[in-house]
Amino acid sequence: MDAKEKELENMKKNNVYELEKYKGQATISSRWIIIEKYKEGKKVVKAHLVARGFEEDSDKLRTLTHV
């Protein structure tokens, strides 16, 4: 089982989300963040699924983003 599968399994086990049928509601895209570390000489991979909420209001993003 890879890191993404483990994260999804933990989310299901902890009732983090509920599946909803699409009925025209607004959606927020998501992205996987993969972290690779070495602990005691072994490679440890962790994954986190995060919402990309910055897509909700692009005008607000332009005023808050440092270029």
ABEGO torsion letter per residue (X at the ends): XBAAAAAAAAAAAAGABBBBBBAGBBBBBBBBBBBBBBBGGBBBBBBBBBBBAAAABAAAAAAABBX
